[in-house]
Amino acid sequence: MVTKIEIKDIEFGGAATYRIVVKGVLEDHWSARLAGMTISVAESASGSSHTTLVGPLRDQAQLNGVLETLYDLHLPILRVEEVGGEA
């Protein structure tokens, strides 16, 4: 059985605001290397931590650069979502 899920169309050519969640702790000084995104860290009741980055990115190339940096830091990426259009 095929389930159809409606998703919104995303324009990949322009600026947008993104929220990226990674497993682990990322310190504030990484903000400059991550396109100036705001960094916040939360800890669950079980003691595991995750970091949320939020901020405007000018295009997909800049988003890719942020994601590659997180990958190079060995931080598992849990979620990437567009939270606003034109940044």
C-alpha positions in Angstrom: 0.0 0.0 0.0 1.3 3.4 -1.0 0.7 6.3 1.4 0.7 9.8 -0.1 2.1 12.5 2.1 1.7 16.1 1.0 4.9 18.2 1.3 5.4 21.8 0.6 7.5 22.9 -2.3 10.8 24.4 -1.3 12.7 26.9 -3.4 16.4 26.0 -3.2 17.7 29.1 -5.0 17.3 31.8 -2.5 17.8 32.8 1.1 15.9 31.1 3.9 16.1 30.6 7.7 17.0 27.1 8.8 16.9 25.1 12.0 19.5 22.3 12.3 19.6 19.9 15.2 22.7 17.7 15.9 23.4 15.2 18.6 26.1 16.4 21.0 27.4 19.7 22.2 28.6 22.5 20.0 30.2 25.5 21.7 29.2 29.1 20.9 32.6 30.0 19.3 31.6 27.8 16.3 28.9 30.3 15.3 31.3 32.3 13.1 32.3 29.1 11.2 28.6 28.2 10.8 27.4 31.3 9.0 26.6 33.1 12.2 23.8 30.8 13.2 22.6 31.0 16.8 23.7 28.0 18.8 21.7 26.6 21.8 22.4 23.4 23.7 19.7 21.3 25.5 20.0 18.2 27.7 17.4 15.5 28.0 16.3 13.9 31.2 18.5 10.9 30.4 21.6 13.1 30.1 22.1 13.2 26.4 22.7 16.5 24.8 21.7 18.0 21.5 22.6 21.3 19.8 20.1 23.5 17.8 21.4 26.0 15.2 19.0 28.6 13.8 19.7 31.3 11.4 19.4 32.7 7.9 21.5 31.2 5.1 21.8 32.9 1.7 21.6 29.8 -0.5 22.0 26.0 -0.7 25.7 26.4 -1.1 25.9 28.0 2.3 23.6 25.4 3.8 25.9 22.7 2.4 28.9 24.3 3.9 27.3 24.4 7.3 26.2 20.7 7.0 29.7 19.7 5.8 31.3 21.4 8.8 29.0 19.6 11.2 29.8 16.3 9.5 33.5 17.0 9.8 33.0 17.6 13.5 31.4 14.1 13.7 28.1 15.5 15.0 25.2 13.3 13.9 22.6 15.5 12.1 19.2 14.8 13.5 17.1 17.4 11.7 17.3 20.1 9.0 14.3 22.2 8.4 13.4 25.5 6.7 11.7 27.6 9.3 11.3 30.8 7.2 11.5 32.1 3.7 13.6 35.0 2.5 16.2 35.6 5.2 
